[in-house]
Amino acid sequence: MSYMHSLSSIITGLASTLSSEEQAQLEIMIQLEFSILEMSRRITRSRYCVRNYARDTMAHGSAKPTGRPRILNDRDKRSASLLDPIENVWGLLARAVYRHGKQFQTVGEIKDAVTEEYDKLQSSYLESLTESMSNRLCQVMQKFVGPSSY
């Protein structure tokens, strides 16, 4: 009976979804461009689990993909993220919060650290990101040769 219980635990552990705390940690590490191996070691999950989450964070824990091709490939998604000023803010916050390899024990500690770093942001920085949007749009349109079909 204990053998079956152990086997069941192993199988359940492999198939279980990441906790919200693990997902939050992975989001920050992805922003900081950690390797799959490094992320898996830090949250003590398999590389397979971390790789699947990093490939498509929005689909984590949901049904398998249908096999239809994606509208944007990964390279296009990275380019499109340059249009979103909040990505710059998240990147800045992630680097500040995890400066010097800082580790947190609870979600509350992470929230407090993010709030503290956000409060340090200058309003002029946030304004400059917003004001630069038209320039960013023009650059992306030039890169992809012309206006989009939207």
N, C-alpha and C positions, 0 to 999 in steps of 0.2 A: 504494500500500500504506500509506503513512504517513497519507494522508487517511482511510482506513478505520480505522486504529488510533486516530486522534484522535476520529473519530466514535464508535467503540466506547467510548473512555474517557469521553466526554461522557455517553453513554447510561448506562453503568455508574455514573458519578458521580451521575446523577439518581435512579437506582433503588436505590442502595445504602442500607443501613440505617445509623442513627447508631451510632457507637462507644459503648462503655460510658462512656468519659470524657465524650463529648458529651451522653449521656443524663443523667449525673450533674450536669453543668453546667446543663442545661436544667431539671432538677428543682429545683435551688436557685433559678434565675431565675424559674421559675413561682411558687415560694413567695414570692418577693420582688415578684411581680406586674409583672415586666418586660413590655413590649409585645412582640408577635411580631416586629416589625421590629428592635427592639433585640436580642432574643435571636438572631435570624438573623445580624445583623451581628457579634455577639460570637463566635459559633462558626463563622462564615463558611459558612453553609448557607442554602439558599433559604427564603423565608418560607413557601412551600408545605410544605416538609419539616418545618419547625418547627411550623407550624400543625397539621399532621396528628399530630405527636407530642404536642403539648399537648392536643389534643382527647381522645386516649385513649392514655395512656402505656403501659398494660398490653398493648394490642393492637399496639404498634409492632413491625414486622417479622413479624407473623403474617398469616394469611389475611384477606381483606376481610370486613367484617361481613355477616351474613346478611340484614339489612334488617328484622329484627324490632325492634319498638320497645323501648327500654330501660325497665327497671323504674323507675329514678330519672332524672329530667332533671338537667341540670347544676346548677340552683339547689338541688334536693333533695340532691345529692351534697355541695355546699358546706355545707349545713346539717347533714348527717349527719357531716361531718368535724369539726364542733364537738364531737362526742361522743368523739372520739379524742384523749386527752391528748397522745399522741406527736406529733400535728400541731402543738401549741403548742411542743413542744420543738424539732421540726425548724425551725419558723419562727424561733424564737429563735436557734438555731445558725446558720441561713442568714444572718440579719441580722448576726450577730457575725463569721462567717467572711468574708463579702463586704463588711464595713464599708469605707467610703471607696473602693468600686469595686475592691477587691483582686482581682487575677487570678493564676491558678496555672498553672504549666507542666506539671505531672505529677499523676497521680492520687495519688501518694504525698504530695505537698505538700498536696493537699486533705484527705487522710485525717489527716495530722498536724495541720492547722489545726482540723478538726472535733474531733479527740480533745482538743486543747488547750482549745478552748472548752467542750467537754462537761465536762472536769475542773473548770472554773471554776463550773459550775452548783452552786447550793446544794441540798443534799438537802431542805431545807424547801420549796423551789420544786416539786420533783418530788412531794413528799408532798401539797402543797396541790392539785396537779392531780388526783391520784388521789382525794383526799378529796372533791373537788368533783363527782365523777361523778354521784352521786345527784341533786344539784341540776340538773346539766345534763340528765339524763334527764327530770326533771319539766318543765323548761322546753320541751324539744322535744315532749314529749307534749301540753303545753298549746298549743303553736304549731300542731301538726297535729291538734288537737281529739281528744284521747283516746288510749288505749293503742294500740300497734301490734298487728298480727295475728300476731306471732311468738310 
